[in-house]
Amino acid sequence: MSEKLDRFGAVASSLCAVHCAVCALLPAAFGALGLGFLIGHEAEWIFTAVAVVFAAGALVLGYRQHGSMRVAGLLALGIVGLLAS
């Protein structure tokens, strides 16, 4: 189960990186492809909420397994960073 979640997280983070790069470099491409809704604030909040839910799940599962406060703190800092941005 953990391996599947890790793979899903890797795919999700890769898609997020591609989305961010395209939004920053080629915003007109979304409009031309009929995907303009992906640039809107609502889509960004949905993506952020999904990322926070998965990060919180990883935080809980990872802390239970490893018990590292340093890793948990860095992940919590990442969640705060997502919400602040």
Secondary structure, DSSP 8 states (H G I E B T S, - for coil): -HHHHHHHHHHHHHHHHHHHHHHHH-HHHHHHTT-GGGGSHHHHHHHHHHHHHHHHHHHHHHHHHH--HHHHHHHHHHHHHHHH-
